[in-house]
């Protein structure tokens, strides 16, 4: 799996699928999801207000062709309350995200770092946990693991923390080089 980094405005890069975490107690949504909600003229907020999006842990909402952003599929995944956020929930969500992406027969997706700078979890820890969840699902099929690309959507300020998260993953998981973060090397300076 190749891992890339996008520090552009989240609505600009072309992504087949953009997966964003949504917390049940953040109304309106914050972080990257809040920005995308703003670009969609409050669409996500209206769906929350009408009870169609709850942000419950494990909830998945697929919004095809959302318009106004450069993605074909917006995938929202519920994380429950921000105060209850932990690495186990992040891992389960990451595993679920890549499972949904795989079931949609996609070979690439972009994702945010849920709760980054808003929870007690570290950026490096979130990255390590998400990459581990992706790896654990994809490692069941070597071809899928080799063919998948992912892109972390975040701010440029997070580059060193992301590098640390990937280094931590590499030191703890024997991925045999199957997670390729080489495209990020220029971002880690």
N, C-alpha and C positions, 0 to 999 in steps of 0.2 A: 504494500500500500504506500503510495506516495502521499506525503503531507506537505502542503504549501501554506503560505500565509498571505492574507490580504489585509492591508491597512488602509485601503481605499474606503470611501464612504460605502456602507453595506448595500446600498441600492444600485451601485454602478457596475461592479463586475458581473459578467454573465455566468450564472450557475444554473445547472439543470434543476438542482434541488437545494434549497436553503433551509437548514434545520435550526430552529431557535427554541430555547427553553423559555417556558412561561410559568411564573409562580402564581399560586392561587391568591396570595395576599398582596400582589402588586397591581393595583388598579388606579390608573392605567399602567400598562406594562412599562418596564424600564430597560435600560441597557440597549443592546442591538434590537431587541424585539420592540422596545418603545420607539426607537427611531423608525423602524419599518412600519409600525402602526401609524406614525405621523405621516410617512410617505404615502400610506394607503388611506389618507384622510380619516383616520380614526376607525377604520374597518374592524380591527381586532378589538378595540375598546367597545364598539357597538355590540359585537358578538359576545363579549364578556357581560355587558350590561343586560343583554337579552337571555343570558344563561346558556348560550350555545357553546361557549368556551369557558371552562371552569379552572383550568390549571391544576386539576387534581393530579397527584402522582400517578404516572403511567398513562395518562390521557394522551391521545394522539389525534391531531387535527390536520388534515391535508387540504390545502387551498390551492387548486390548480389555476394557473395563469392569472395571478393576482393583479397584473397591470401595475404601472407606475414604478416597478422595480424590475431589474434585469434577471429575473428567475422564472422558470416555468412552473415550479412547484414550491410552495411554502409549506414546510412541515413544522408544526408547533407541537412540542412535547411538554406535557405537564410535569412539574417538579414538586407540587404541593406547596406548603408554606415556606417562605424564605428562611425563617428561623429554624425550620426542621431540616434544612439542607445539610447533607453530609456526603462523604465520598462514596458510600454504598449506593445512595440514590443517583449520584452522578454516573457511577459505573453502570447501574441498571438502565439508566436513560440512554447512555452511549450505546450499550449493547442493543437496546430496542431501536435506536435511530438507524444503525447500520442494518439491522434486520428488516426494517421497513424499506429502506433504500434498496436492499437486495431483492425483496419481494416485488418491488416496482420495476425490477430488472434494470436498475441504473448502475453505472460503474463510477459515478462520481457525485460528490455532494460537498456543500460548504456548511459550516457550523459555527455557532458562537460559543463562548465560555460562560455557561449559565451561572449567574450570581457573582461574577467576577467584580471585585471591588465593592460588593454589596453584602457579602456574607463573611463568615469567619474562615472560609476556605481560601487557600492560597491559589494564585494563578497557576503556579507550577504544579500544584497538587491536582487542580482541575484538569490541566492538560494531560498529565500522566494518567489520571484515572480514565479520562475519555479515550485516549489512545489505547489503553489496556482493554477497555470494553469493546472497542472496534476490533482490536486484534483477536480477542478471545472468540468473538463471533466468526470473524473471517478465517481464522486459522483452521477451521473445520474443512475448508476447501481451498487448497493452495492456489488454484487458478483465480478464484475470487479475490483472495488476499493480494495476489500479484497484480491483478487488473484494476483494483479500486484506487481512486484518487480522492483526497479530501483536502479541504481548504479551511484553515482557521480564520474566521472573520473577527478582527480585533483592532485595537489601536497600536500605533507604532511603539508607544511606551511599554507595551507588554513583551516586546521581542526577547529580551534577556530572560524574563520569567518563563516564557514559552520554551526557550532553549533549555533551561534548567529542567522543566517538566519532561521534555523529550529525553534528555540525558538520564533523568531518574528512571524513566520507562526502560531505556536501553540497559541500564545497570541491573534492573530487577527482573526483566523478562527476557528470556532467551528467544529472541525473535529471528535469529539467524540472518539478520540483515533484511528481513522482509518489510520492515517499516523504514522507508526512505525519506529522510527529512533533508536531503541534500539541497533541495530547492530553497530551503530556509536559510542556508548558511550565510548568504549576503545580508540577511535581516538581523543577524546576531551580533554584528560588530559593535 
